[in-house]
Amino acid sequence: RLGRTRVIRETRRLEDINLAIDEVLSGKVTARLVFDLR
């Protein structure tokens, strides 16, 4: 497993995009955010 990193992701609803951006800017999010477009 040399050279590989594990991506930690968190799924959010698209309606929550403003809250998610605020959390990213304040450093509260430790994962990559993925938005569910359904």
Buried (B, 14 or more C-beta within 10 A) or exposed (E): EEEEEEEEEEEBEEEEEEEBEEBEEEEEBEEEBEEEEE
